[in-house]
Amino acid sequence: MDPTSRPAVVIDNGTGYTKMGFAGNVEPCFIQPTVVAVNESFLNQSRTSSKSNWSAQYSAGVMADLDFFIGDEALTKSRSSNAYNLTYPIRNGQVYNWDAMERYWQQCIFNYLRCDPEDHYFLLTESPLTAPENREYTGEIMFETFNVPGLYIAVNSVLALAAGYTTSKCEMTGVVVDVGDGATHIVPVADGYVIGSSIKSIPIAGKDVTLFIQQLMRERGEKIPAEDSFEAARKVKEMYCYTCSDVVKEFNKHDKEPGKYIKHWRGIRPKTGAPYSCDIGYERFLGPEVFFSPEIYSSDFTTPLPVVIDKCIQSAPIDTRRALYKNIVLSGGSTMFKDFHRRLQRDLKKIVDARVLASDTRVGGEVKAHPVEVNVVSHPIQRFAVWFGGSVLASTPEFFAACHTKAEYEEYGASICRTNPVFKGMY
Amino acid sequence: MKNPHILLLSLSLPTPPLETVFVGGLPFGAIEAIKAAYGGIVQILDPPRDGFNLTLKLNLSKLPQDEDQRHTLLVKIASVREVVLGAPLRVILKHLASRTVAPDIDQFVALVHRPNESFFLVPQAEKVTVVFPMRFKDSIDTVLATSFLQEFMESRRTAGLSNAPPCLWSQTPPLELKGVTDDALSANAGFVTFVILPRHVEGRKLDRTVWNLSTFHAYVNYHVKELKGASRICAFLTHWHMLRRVYAQPDAAACGVTYSGSELCQTRSGEDQENTTNKIFQTSESQGQSNQFKFINVLAVDMPLSFVPPRIEVGGLPS
């Protein structure tokens, strides 16, 4: 059977979670934390002994190479035994540890998706700021190690736009606000082309929300065991946080009716197994507030997310701006807070209307500017919108023609991965 | 007409090569195996959907209520390929457990496991010989698989694995397969032979044996890819032991494994001539290796201990 007649494998490696599955499905088969647990204890102990126990060293080497876990399994292993070290192969949206990344992919393919990589085309994602060299490494690993027949490396923000593609109409112009665990990018896309010069990044992402919640709970003196506090904060963030319209009002609401707003968190101490519980108060709305008033979290970066989005669109070519305001697409797990899109739309609309008003008064009321439509799009699959976009793209018949094939790789080398085959000769 | 409890599952099997016999588009015993594995929840539709060998109609409302049982059954449905393709294997091994040979069976049986590829069973009353012709598309894969399999065979000799099925690797087809067409025996990574004895298929071991044999090619493929990853990142040091074998093969250099022995010798001897020569003597005497491998011994001794060569475990096979 020809690889093109089988569904392509779509893997979206994010800083926090990896989404993997087959093209044509509406949901990824697995969503797993991007983490590898490697057992390095074998290597350290064999260093002291000399050649006398050759066979022990010998098996230690095998074990160290084969003894690793990824995803949730890795987290469980590292919790239950001290022998495993956790490695996060991706940091801030960039692959940081290629060795771990390769192992991660290997487990994804053989142990989770359980397919033969020689039989399927692959679609991987990258952040818009990835260096061409990194794309080459990806290609090298995929073609050399796994012998994939074809590979397509897509920009994740374009895929997030393509995810909306089926619901309404074919709209490939818009701003993608991608708030992941490790990186936040605001990427304007016009007709499927990324406007590279206008990409804006924010040093605040999902992980910072978690850290902020952790800090708030610690300062209030909640009794959470130190070794579990980050995980507990992450769970609190994922389960209880929401976006408020006004912080002051929200504080009042909480103070008036604490019974209604204060939640409880019950956890288990990882070391002893004893249960503990704590209260969740203001951090429910203060966590997501980090994006709208960053000064409460860090003094280094104080520009709110709506202002950055506005700046990003203002720096894009003038003929695309109206279309960009009209289609602001959210993607990534950290945009999942309740009412996040409403707050974003309201704040953005305020900025835009103020500008329109200012220009009207400047002209003196003779010419009225056409009002600018601001629209923040939210859809239920936001959490894995990038993966879904990949699934849609890879299930079209044109996909296979757009891939880099193994034959091309063997003919020209890894440099073919620098360019996107859809836009041949652009670089 | 949409019913959330009814699910159609269609299966397309790899194209069988000439020597493999399919009965009504399925391997023999497949229908019985499906019925035995899934019971009432599954109904076989005849004829199957266009372009598929088999269509199953699953009635999800009949799933067991108990969480554990339900999970077991769902896993079994997910491994439908093993149930269908492994059916003949299961029949033959069951006969082995009762020390008989199924009637109306030829001297050897070919079972398809990959498109246009099959492996062979030679059933006898006391043992079943299973022969896998190993084929790989990529030339580097072929070389690595060959050395992996040799290592695999050798690891069978370690003490802990004395009960595992005897395992042999050879470059040429084993004698049991006399009479099979050349086409079916065109393997580029040699032949692996397992001898399955009645004790390997007793009771619950049968399921594991069938599973391990049906996924053997995937198992080797997994380790070959693993090996490539490790050897590329850490040059040749981590998987040195296997690369030693690779190097010993004349065509390895042509296949992309480019570490030349003489180069290594030069760099090494330049460093610490006397000490190294000494070690050559020691190691080659104590281990009785031929001259061909001298330089490797030098390296093996001088290598930083954290880069110990690996051994392949035969963990997958039942004892």
Chai-1 contact restraints between the chains, C-beta under 6 A:
chainA,res_idxA,chainB,res_idxB,connection_type,confidence,min_distance_angstrom,max_distance_angstrom,comment,restraint_id
A,M1,B,P115,contact,1.0,0.0,6.0,A-B,restraint_1
A,L43,B,S306,contact,1.0,0.0,6.0,A-B,restraint_2
A,S46,B,L305,contact,1.0,0.0,6.0,A-B,restraint_3
A,R47,B,L305,contact,1.0,0.0,6.0,A-B,restraint_4
A,R47,B,S306,contact,1.0,0.0,6.0,A-B,restraint_5
A,Q57,B,V308,contact,1.0,0.0,6.0,A-B,restraint_6
A,Y58,B,V308,contact,1.0,0.0,6.0,A-B,restraint_7
A,Y58,B,R311,contact,1.0,0.0,6.0,A-B,restraint_8
A,S59,B,R311,contact,1.0,0.0,6.0,A-B,restraint_9
A,A60,B,V308,contact,1.0,0.0,6.0,A-B,restraint_10
A,G61,B,V308,contact,1.0,0.0,6.0,A-B,restraint_11
A,G61,B,P309,contact,1.0,0.0,6.0,A-B,restraint_12
A,G61,B,P310,contact,1.0,0.0,6.0,A-B,restraint_13
A,V62,B,P310,contact,1.0,0.0,6.0,A-B,restraint_14
A,V62,B,R311,contact,1.0,0.0,6.0,A-B,restraint_15
A,D65,B,A230,contact,1.0,0.0,6.0,A-B,restraint_16
A,D65,B,P310,contact,1.0,0.0,6.0,A-B,restraint_17
A,D99,B,I233,contact,1.0,0.0,6.0,A-B,restraint_18
A,E102,B,G229,contact,1.0,0.0,6.0,A-B,restraint_19
A,F110,B,Y222,contact,1.0,0.0,6.0,A-B,restraint_20
A,T145,B,K225,contact,1.0,0.0,6.0,A-B,restraint_21
A,T145,B,K228,contact,1.0,0.0,6.0,A-B,restraint_22
A,T145,B,G229,contact,1.0,0.0,6.0,A-B,restraint_23
A,F146,B,K225,contact,1.0,0.0,6.0,A-B,restraint_24
A,N147,B,D138,contact,1.0,0.0,6.0,A-B,restraint_25
